[in-house]
Every structure is written in C-alpha cells, then in structure tokens.
Amino acid sequence: MASKRSRRLPVLLLAFPLIAVACTSGTDDAGPVGTASGNPSDASQSAQGDGPIVVEQIESTPPDVTVSGLTIAGGGSTEGAPTPLIDLNELRSGGPPPDGIPSIDEPKFLTPSEVDFLEENEPVLALDIDGDVRAYPVQILTWHEIVNDTVGGVPVSVTYCPLCNSAVAYDRRVDDQVVEFGTSGMLWNSALVMYDRQTETLWSHFTGEGIVGELTGSQLETFPVATVPWGVWRDANPDGLVLSRDTGFDRSYGRNPYPGYDDVNNQPFLFDGEVDGQYTAMTRIVGIEANEAALGVPLFVLQEEQVVTAEIGGTEIVVLWQSGTASALDAGDVAGGDDIGATGVFIPVVDGQDLTFTPTEGGFIDDQTGSTWNILGTAVDGELEGLQLESLTHVDTFWFAWSAFQPDTAIVE
C-alpha cells in the first residue's frame, strides 16, 4: 500500500561542475548497409553479410512552422500561438543551441552477437513493440539523448535525459502528423526539452506534453522502457537489434561526461525549484504514473525488498529489482559505475492468474507455479516458461525531478 512518507532526511546539496557535452560532429564511414522493415525477422544486412543494419523508417511529415516554440522561448512574438503551459522564465539554456546535442535520425543496428563494445553490466534501454525488440546502449544515448526510430511499424523517439537519469519512449504520431524530435538546448526543471521539427513546438521529455508553440497541450503516447544490464538483455533477446555506434558522429562512446553527478548529496544542474526535503535531491526513485495517479518507490527501499507490491489508481502492480547494472553517471566510464541494479514494473497477472513473487539468485520465482522470471518480466523456466508479464511505463529517476513533475505523488514506504 502506498502512503506518504513522514520521515524526513536532511538535504545536503553540493555544487557540481557539469562537464559540457561536446557539440561538434564528424561523419564516420558507414560502410555497406542493408535495410529492414522494422521487424527483426525481416532485418537484412548487406549482400556481403557485414556492416550495420538499417531499418526502414516511416517518413516524417514535411515541416510547416506557423508559430515557432523555439522563437517564442527566445523572446519572439507569441501572436497566434496558444498560451504556453509554463512560465517561459522557467526555461533555462543548458549551453548547447538547438540540435547542439544531435539526435540520431538514421539509426543503424547490430545483431547481439556482433556487439563487442558493451560490458555485461552496462545499462541499455530495452524496448519491445509487438515483438520488435531493440536495445539502445546508454553509452550512446548519453551523447545524443534522442533516437528517432521505427519499431514494430510505429514511429517512436527513444529519449534519455542524463540530468534526470530518465528514459522514455514516445509515439511520434501527433494527430495526423508524424513528427521528428531534436534537442532544443533548453531545460525545464533540469530536464531535457525536446522540439519537433515539423512545427517547432517545445515538448517536455519528462511528461511528453507540448508546452510552448503550435501543439501546446498535445500529449504523446508512451511505450514501456526498462534500463537493464546488457548481458541480461542479450541472453534474453538473441534475435533482437542493438543500436550501433555507427551514428555519423564522432563521440567518446563509453565515457561518462558527467562523472560523479549521481552522488546522493549532489545538486542537480540548473534546477531552480525547491526540493521536497523528504529525500535529498539525487535520491533515486522509481516513478510510475498510471490511471491518473503517481507513485514513487525509493530505490533504497526496493534494493532492500527486491520485490514490492503496490496499488496505483486501483491497479495492483509489482515492482522488481535485481543487482548487476552499472550507474551511467558515476565513474569516468559507464561500465565502471556503481551497481545500482535494474528495475521492472508489471501487472502481476498471467492468463487470469494472479501471481506473487519471491526474489531468488538470478531472478524471481512466482509462488503459484514455481516458475522463474527475469527482470524483463519473462518466465524463463518452469510451468509458465515463455509467458510475459504486462509492462508498465516507469522512469528510473531522481527525487528532485519526480517530485517537481509529480508533486502529489504517493510514496511506498
């Protein structure tokens, strides 16, 4: 049962010298590539059998900017524009200009057996849409923050904000348009602000809502994303696709440009809001929003329990934690970060049967059938082998961000 936590922890905020992410780009030799339809079973490489896989992309709608959110945020006229959802003074420049941190708009992929640049414990963003399974290494997303892709026939943007440590996948279809997202160079509550290249509306990465510009008030649909260790994802998805380092840009993939940022006593970058003193600003939280309700599970609670059952908006859920995933924001290299583990949020029902779980070495066992499950919510052994729990969208983030965007959140003790 979720409840407000009454115990208050001291807030110790230390200044943090953010290391700027490089904005210059260079073109790599892409080599021979093939095409794929968006279904991994149809993915094909070049005739020579080498080189990255290029997935066929759904074409974006041509740009037609009538009132630019980018221009409004820069002090331009608001004539003809919807009223912004936020005070424009709350937008802060993160340093780079629009697209200074370049999105990946022509993603290339490898099969898991071809990947030689990831350590077993490195975090990857796991996305599955209608059986089209992808992994997006955080060591790449740290430098690009947005991947515009087509997965399972759906145009999506896979987004990651290092300053909030939050990963969200959005459907890029808005009304009758297919939009493409880029980084605006601005922050709101220290979180990435995206813009779409069709209307130049500004969008909150954290909420998926248009906040300034023509599409203000529009809401993007989400798909569940889990941050899990590479080794676990690889073993579970031998036929999946993995985002390649062949991005067209020259970046120090594997290096963390924000070393030490996730220290629990640190101060978030360019955050002007007041931090709810219930926890320190950088306390890790698993945030879940469903049925018009919000629930936060402190990571230290989840690490101790490993399995937490709760209710959100009248729906019973289970939150799982398993060790073995490096923090991408700790050490100078991503693989060297502290073990913060991986989380998953699911509806614990399969074929109408309610399940409860007990942690075990290397996974979880359901108490009803004795089947073994992994952190991805898949039964890997036992009576229910091959079945999948329904995933819920969640974010692994910091308390300052979750409490800022979800001030009425309930908290699991």
N, C-alpha and C positions, 0 to 999 in steps of 0.2 A: 504494500500500500504506500502510495506517495504521500509525503507530508512536508510542510515547511520545516526546514532545519533551524532549530533555535540557537544552537551553539555557534558562537561567532569566533572566527580565527583572526589573529592580527594580520593586518595588511602591511607587508613590507615591500615597498616599491623602490627599486634601484634604477638609476639611469642606465640606459642601454644604447651604446653606439652602434646603430644599424649599419651594416656593410652594404653599400649600394650594389644592386644587381646590374651587371653590365648591360648596356642597351645597344651596343654595336652588333652588327650581324655580318656573317660571311656565308658564302654559298659552298656547301660541300659537294663533292662528286657523288651524285646519287647512284650511279651505276645502273645496270639493267634492272628494270622493274616490270612487274606484271600487274594485272587488275583482278579485282574480286567484286562480287555482287553485294557484299555486306554480310553474307552468311559464311562462316568459316569453312563449311564443307565445300563451298564454291571458290575459295581463295586459290589463286594460282600465281606461281612465280614466273620468272622469265623462262624462255624456252631453254636456256642453259641450265635452269634449275638453281640459280643463285641470285642473290640480290633481294632487297626487301619487297614486301607485298604491298601493292597499292589498292586500297578498297575503293570501289566505285562510290562516288559521293552524290547525294541528292543536291541538285543545283539550288543555290540560294536565289531569292527574289532580287531583281536589279535594284540598286539604291534609288530612293526617291525622297530626298530630305526636304521637308517643308519647313520644319521648325526644329533646329538642332539643340538637343540637350547639352551637347558639348559647348556650343556657343553660349547658351544661357548660363551654364555653370561658370563660364569665363567672363561673365558680366554683360553678355549681349542682351538684346531685346527679348522680352517674354511675350510679345504681341502674338496672338493667335495660338499660344501654347496653353495646354492645361496647367492648372495650378500645381507646382511641384509638391510632392508628398512630404518633403523635408525642407528644413531651413537650409538655404544654399550656403550659409556660413558654416554649416556642419561638414561640408565637403572640404577635404584637405588635399593638397598636392602631395603625392608620395615621392616626387622627384622626377621620374621619367615622364615624357609627354605621352599623348595618346599613341598606343602601339609601340612605345619605347621598350616595353617588355612584350615581345612579339608572340602572338598566338600561333599555334600550329594549325594551318588551314589545309595542308595537303599531307595528312599523316601517312606514314609508312609503317609496316608491321613485319614482325618476325614470328616464326613458329617458336614455341617454348624451347625446343631442342637446339635452336640456333642462337639463343641468348647466352652470351658469355661475359656480360658486363654487370651482372647483378649478383650480390651475395645472398645467401639463404635467408638472412634476417632483414633484408632491405624491404621497405614498405612499397607496395604497389596498390593502385586503386583498381578494385575489381568491379567490373560492370557486366551484367548479363541481361540482354534484352531478347526475349523469345529464343533463347538458346544460342545467340551470337555472343560469345564470351570474349571479353577483352581485359587486358591488364595494362595500366598506364603507370610506369615507374615514377615515383615521386621525385627521384633524382632528376628527371626531365621536366616534370610539371613545375618544380621549384623555379625554373628559369623561364617558363613560358606562361604558366597559370591558366591557360585556356587551350583546349584542343577541340576544334570544330570537326566533327566526325559524323559518320552514318553507321549506326549499329542496329542490326535486326531490321533494316529498312526504315529506321527512324533517324531523322537529322537531330543530332544531340551536340551539346557542348559539355565536355568534361572539364570542370573548373576546380582549381586548388588555390587557396589563399594562404601563403606561408605565415603571414602575420596573425592569422586566426587558427592556423593549422586545420582548416575546414575544407572538405571535398564534397562537391555537389555536382550531379549530372542533370542537365536540363534539356527538355524537349525544345528544339529551336523553332517549332511551328507556333506562330502567333497569328490568330485569326486566319487570314488567307495568305499569309506570308511565311516564307522560310528565311529566318534571319541568320546572320553570322556575327559572332561576338568577338570583340577585341578588348584589350585593356585600355581604360580611359586615362590612366595615370593618376586618378584620384582615389581617395579613401573615404569611407564613411564608417565611423566607429572603428577605425583601423582595419576595416575590411575592404577587400577588392571591390571596386565599382567598375562594372563592365559597360560597354556601349555596343549597340548593334549598328552594323554598317549600312543597313537599309534606311533607317530613319534617324540615326544618331541619338536615339533615346539612351539615357543612362539607366542602368539596372543594378540593383544590389545583388552581389554574389551570394550573400548570406540568406536573403529572403526570396530571391527570384522575382522581385517585383520591379516594374518600371517606376522610376522615382522622379525623373526630370526629362521632359521632352514629349513628343507626339504620343507615345504609347504609355504615358504615365498611368498607373493604376492597373495595367495589364499584369497578369500573373502567369509565370512559366510553370509547366508541369515538371515534376522531378522523377528520377529513377533512382532506386537504392544503389549506393556505392559503399563498399567496405574497404578500409585500409588494412591490408593483411600482408604477412611476410611472403616474399617471392617464392620460397621453397614450398610453402603450403599451396599457394595458388598454382604453381607449375605442376605439382603432383596431381592436383585435382582436375586440371584442365590441359591435358597433353595436346588437345586439338584446338586450343584457343589461339588468340593472336595477342602479341605483345608490341606495344609502341616502340619503334626503333629510335636509336639515337640519330639516325639519318633524317634530321629535321630541316636541313637547309640553312642552319645557323651554327656558328662556332661558339659553343659554351663549355664550361668546365663541368660537364655532367658527372655526377658522383660527388662533387664538392658541395658542401653546405655553405651558402653565402651569409647565413645567419647564425654562426656558432654561438652557443650559449643562450639563444633567445628564449628557450622554453624553461629557463630556470624558474622555479615556482615563486621566487621572490622578485622576479624581474618586473619591469614596467613595459606595458605594450607601447608600440611605436605610434606616435601621433594620435593617441586616444585622448579625447577631451572630456569624455563622460565621467561620471562619478561611478567608481567601482563599488558594487554592493559588498560591504565588508564581511559578508557571510563566509567568503573564502578569499584568498589572495587572488589578484587579477589573473595570474597564469596557472591557477589550479585547473587541471584537466577535467573536462566534463563530457559525458556522452549525452548529447542533446537529441530529443525525439519530439517531433511535432506531428500530431495526428488528431483527427476528429475535433478540430478547433481547440485543442489543448496542447500544452507544452510540458515536458518532463525532463529533468536533468538528473543524471546519475554520476556523482563524483567518481573519477577513475579510482581513487584510493579505496572507495567502498567496493567497487567492482573487482579490483585486484584481490581484495581480501575474501570476497564471497565467491567470485568466479562465475556464479550463476545468480542473477537477480530477477525475480518475477515482480511484475508491477501491473498497474492498470492505467491506461491513458484514454480519456474520453469514452469510457465504458468498454474498452477492448483490453483483454488480457494479453500481455506480451512477456517475452523472456529476453533478457539482455545477457550475453555471454562474453567472457573474457578469457583469452589464452595468451600466455607469455610467448616471446620469440620474435617480436618486431622491434626494430631499432627506431628511435626517435630521429626524424629527419632534421630536427632543429637544435641538436645538442652538440655533437662533435664537429670537427672541421670536415669530415667526410661522412656521408649519410650512413654508411654501413657501420660506422664506429659509434653511433649514438646509443644512449642508454636503452635498455629493454623496457619499453612501455607496453608491450603486448598489443593484441588486436581485439577488436570488439565486433559483435554482430547483434542485431536486433530483429526478432522474429515473432510471428504469431505461432504459438506452440501447439498447432493442430495439424494433423495429417489424416486425410480420409475420414474426417469427422471425429477422430480420436484425440482427446486432449492429452498432451504429454508434459511430463515434468522431467527435469534433467539434473544429473549429478556430474560434477567435473571428474575427469579421470586423466591419467597420463596420456597426453597427446590428443585429447578431445573431450567428449561428453557422452554419457550414457543415459538413454531415457529409461525411466523407472518402470514403464509399462511393458516394453518388449525386450529391453536389454540391448537394443541396437546402439551402435556407436556413431556419433555425429562429429563433423569437423566445424571449425569456426565459420565456415561459409554456409552452415545450415543444411549440409548434405549428409544423409546417412551413408556411411562408408562401409558398414559391416552389420550383420545381423538380419533380423526378420524384415526390417524396413529399408534395407540397403537399396540405394539408388533414388530414394524419395527425397524431396526438397521442402524445407520449411519456407513459408512465405516471408520474404524480407520486407522490413520497413525502412523507409528513408531515415537516416540519422546522421549526425555530424560528430566527429571527434574534435573537440574544440577547447577553447579556454573560457574560464568563468567570465572574464570581462566582456567577451563577445556574446556569449549565450545570455547573460543577464541584461545586456544592453538591448539585444533584439527580442528577447523574451522576458520582459520584466516581471510577468505574472507567472513564471514557471513554477511548477511544483518540483520538489527535490526528494529523491529517495534517500532515506537515512542510511 
